[in-house]
Amino acid sequence: MKKRSFILTKIIFTIFFLIIFISDGICFIKGDFNDDGKIDILEAINALQITAGIKKSSYKFSTSRVQNGVNADGTNLFYVWIEIHNADDTPSDDVISDFKIYDPNNNLLNIKEGSLEYSSATNYWGEYIDGISVTGYSAIMESEILNEGIYTFHAIDNTGANLESSTWNFNGKYSDLPVVDADTITSKINQDGSLNISWALPQGVENLSESEWKTGIRIDVYSSNEKTIHEYYGQAPLTSGTTQIQKEMFDKLKSLGDELRCMIRIQDNNSSNRSYSLFKTIWSK
């Protein structure tokens, strides 16, 4: 009788334990504690998914990040960007049915309703990028404050299977991030066929460390005033105020459309913080 009572007690305890640590279809189990005394949530979640027999997705996170974004009009928003890959590491189609983010204190963060969008295949070009195809999801966070630390991403695919969780180390919000004025962006075609792009350095850029910050250059290709699936990404030293697109790449971009529009970004090295200028046309047929 005592043995039967002991077994029944164990069953009740196990059920109680699972109920407490199952939330929205994602299971939690007490994992190892980090040096700072916090539970290693990522390890714990993935461990219990296996233990509980939860279906594991063949898709996986390729990129996952939260970002403080400062726009040209002065608005300040926190953005989310994730890229999902197939098992063979190629970009996936629109396969995510549910998506959640947890902050460094394991609090669930809300995404603005209707802001989660899937971006179909886009061809990325650059000095070291030869037209690779990228797909992903973008969203805007409801939070007005995001603390520095590790953010955890969870997703469920359209078969109901859980992707292995992913993390992102957010550097924390940088206040008063400088924004390049698009009116100062100019371009010049050189005799060798290359393209120079220049811009005025915004006030405040002198307060940023050259070793921790850089300038990002984005060029979108348009055809008949409609954006195509082709985008160019480059980088320049923080205080250079100029970059050059080599002839071969410039010719390639021109062949893909009839107008090139450029945006200049100021960003830290892991893209936790970015400011965005408006786009300006730098070449057209």
C-alpha positions in Angstrom: 0.0 0.0 0.0 2.9 2.4 0.9 4.6 1.5 -2.4 1.5 2.3 -4.4 1.1 5.6 -2.5 4.7 6.5 -3.3 4.3 5.8 -7.0 1.1 7.8 -7.1 2.8 10.7 -5.4 5.6 10.6 -7.9 3.1 10.7 -10.8 1.3 13.7 -9.3 4.6 15.5 -8.7 5.7 14.9 -12.3 2.5 16.2 -13.8 2.6 19.2 -11.5 6.2 19.9 -12.5 5.4 19.8 -16.2 2.3 22.0 -15.9 4.3 24.7 -14.1 7.0 24.7 -16.8 5.0 24.4 -19.9 4.0 27.7 -21.4 2.4 28.3 -24.8 3.6 25.0 -26.1 7.2 25.6 -25.2 8.6 23.4 -22.3 10.9 24.7 -19.6 13.0 22.6 -17.3 15.4 23.7 -14.5 18.8 23.7 -16.3 22.3 24.5 -15.2 22.9 27.9 -13.6 25.3 30.3 -15.2 28.0 32.1 -13.3 25.5 35.0 -12.6 23.1 32.6 -11.0 20.6 32.6 -13.9 19.2 29.4 -15.5 20.6 28.6 -18.9 17.2 28.8 -20.5 18.3 27.9 -24.0 19.9 24.6 -22.8 16.9 23.9 -20.6 14.3 24.4 -23.3 16.1 22.2 -25.9 16.7 19.5 -23.3 13.1 19.3 -22.2 11.8 19.3 -25.8 13.8 16.1 -26.3 12.7 14.6 -22.9 9.1 15.5 -23.4 9.0 14.1 -26.9 8.1 17.4 -28.6 8.4 17.3 -32.3 11.7 18.9 -33.5 11.6 20.9 -36.7 14.0 20.3 -39.6 14.2 24.1 -40.0 16.7 26.2 -38.1 17.5 29.8 -37.2 20.3 31.2 -39.4 20.1 34.7 -38.0 18.2 36.2 -35.0 18.6 39.6 -33.5 16.9 42.6 -31.9 18.0 46.0 -32.8 17.7 49.6 -31.8 16.8 51.5 -34.9 16.9 55.3 -35.3 15.1 56.6 -38.4 15.7 59.8 -40.4 12.6 61.4 -38.9 13.9 60.9 -35.4 11.6 58.0 -34.4 13.3 55.3 -32.3 12.0 51.7 -32.6 13.2 48.3 -31.6 13.3 45.9 -34.6 13.5 42.1 -34.9 15.1 40.3 -37.8 15.3 36.5 -38.1 16.3 34.2 -41.0 15.2 30.6 -41.2 17.1 28.0 -43.2 16.2 24.5 -44.4 18.1 21.4 -43.2 20.6 21.9 -46.1 21.3 25.5 -44.9 19.4 27.1 -47.8 16.9 29.9 -47.2 13.5 28.6 -46.3 10.0 29.6 -47.6 7.4 31.2 -45.3 7.3 28.3 -42.8 6.9 29.9 -39.3 3.4 29.7 -37.7 4.4 31.0 -34.2 7.3 33.1 -32.9 8.3 34.4 -29.5 11.2 36.4 -27.9 12.3 36.4 -24.3 14.4 39.1 -22.7 17.5 38.6 -20.5 15.1 38.1 -17.5 13.1 35.5 -19.4 10.1 37.8 -19.8 8.0 37.3 -23.0 8.2 40.4 -25.2 5.3 41.5 -27.4 5.5 42.3 -31.1 3.3 45.0 -32.5 0.2 43.5 -34.0 0.5 43.1 -37.7 4.2 44.1 -37.9 5.6 40.6 -38.4 6.3 40.3 -42.1 8.0 37.7 -44.3 10.5 38.9 -46.9 10.7 36.6 -49.9 13.9 35.8 -51.7 16.2 38.9 -52.0 19.5 38.8 -53.9 22.3 40.4 -51.8 25.3 41.8 -53.6 28.5 43.2 -52.1 32.2 43.3 -52.4 32.4 39.8 -51.0 28.8 38.7 -51.7 27.9 37.3 -55.1 24.1 37.6 -55.3 23.2 35.2 -52.5 19.5 34.7 -51.9 18.1 35.7 -48.5 14.7 35.3 -46.9 13.6 36.4 -43.5 11.0 37.9 -41.0 11.0 41.4 -39.7 8.9 42.9 -36.9 8.6 45.9 -34.5 8.7 45.4 -30.8 6.1 47.0 -28.5 8.7 47.7 -25.8 10.1 51.2 -25.6 13.0 49.9 -23.4 15.2 46.8 -24.2 18.0 46.0 -21.7 21.5 44.8 -22.6 21.9 41.1 -22.5 21.0 37.7 -24.0 17.6 37.5 -25.9 16.1 34.1 -26.7 14.1 33.3 -29.8 11.6 30.5 -30.2 9.6 29.5 -33.3 7.2 26.8 -34.4 7.0 25.8 -38.0 3.8 25.2 -40.0 3.8 21.4 -39.1 3.7 22.3 -35.4 7.3 21.3 -34.8 9.7 23.4 -32.6 12.8 24.9 -34.0 15.9 24.7 -31.8 16.0 28.0 -29.9 18.4 30.7 -30.8 20.0 33.6 -28.8 21.3 37.1 -29.5 23.5 39.3 -27.4 22.1 42.8 -27.5 24.6 45.6 -26.7 22.0 47.8 -25.2 20.4 51.0 -26.7 22.8 53.8 -27.7 21.2 57.2 -27.1 21.5 60.1 -29.5 22.7 58.0 -32.4 23.8 60.2 -35.3 21.8 60.0 -38.6 23.2 60.9 -42.0 21.3 63.5 -43.9 20.3 62.0 -47.3 20.5 65.5 -48.9 24.3 65.3 -48.4 24.6 62.0 -50.3 26.3 62.5 -53.7 27.7 60.2 -56.4 30.2 60.5 -59.2 31.2 58.1 -62.0 34.9 57.9 -62.4 36.9 57.5 -65.6 37.6 53.9 -64.9 33.8 53.2 -64.6 33.7 52.9 -60.9 31.2 54.9 -58.7 32.1 57.1 -55.8 29.5 57.8 -53.1 30.0 60.5 -50.6 28.1 62.0 -47.6 28.5 64.5 -44.9 29.4 63.2 -41.5 26.5 63.8 -39.0 27.0 65.7 -35.8 27.9 63.3 -33.0 29.8 60.8 -35.0 33.0 62.1 -33.4 31.8 60.7 -30.1 31.7 57.1 -31.4 34.7 54.7 -31.3 36.2 53.8 -34.7 37.0 50.3 -33.4 33.3 49.7 -32.3 31.3 51.5 -35.0 31.2 51.6 -38.8 29.3 53.0 -41.7 27.0 50.7 -43.7 26.1 51.4 -47.3 22.9 50.0 -48.8 21.8 50.3 -52.4 18.4 49.2 -53.6 17.9 48.5 -57.3 14.7 49.8 -58.9 13.1 49.1 -62.2 10.3 51.3 -63.6 10.1 52.9 -60.2 9.4 49.6 -58.5 11.9 48.0 -56.1 13.4 44.8 -57.4 14.7 41.9 -55.3 18.3 43.1 -55.7 20.2 44.9 -52.8 23.8 45.9 -52.4 25.5 46.0 -49.0 28.9 47.6 -48.3 30.9 49.1 -45.4 33.2 52.0 -44.9 35.2 53.3 -42.0 33.1 55.4 -39.5 34.5 58.8 -40.4 35.5 58.2 -44.1 32.4 59.9 -45.5 33.0 58.1 -48.8 33.1 54.7 -50.5 33.7 53.4 -54.0 31.8 50.7 -55.9 34.1 49.0 -58.3 33.3 49.0 -62.1 32.4 45.3 -62.2 29.9 45.6 -59.4 28.5 48.9 -60.6 27.9 47.5 -64.0 26.2 44.5 -62.4 23.8 46.7 -60.4 23.0 48.8 -63.4 22.2 45.7 -65.5 19.6 44.7 -62.9 17.4 47.8 -63.1 17.2 51.4 -64.3 17.7 53.3 -61.0 19.9 52.9 -57.9 18.9 54.4 -54.6 21.3 54.6 -51.6 20.9 54.7 -47.8 23.7 55.3 -45.3 23.7 53.7 -41.9 25.7 54.3 -38.8 26.0 51.0 -36.8 27.9 49.2 -34.1 29.9 46.2 -35.0 27.2 43.6 -34.2 24.3 45.7 -35.5 22.6 46.1 -32.1 22.2 49.8 -32.9 21.7 51.4 -36.4 20.6 54.7 -37.7 19.1 55.0 -41.2 19.2 57.9 -43.6 16.5 58.3 -46.2 17.2 56.8 -49.6 18.5 59.0 -52.4 18.9 58.2 -56.1 22.6 58.0 -57.0 22.2 56.7 -60.6 19.4 56.4 -63.2 19.2 55.6 -66.9 
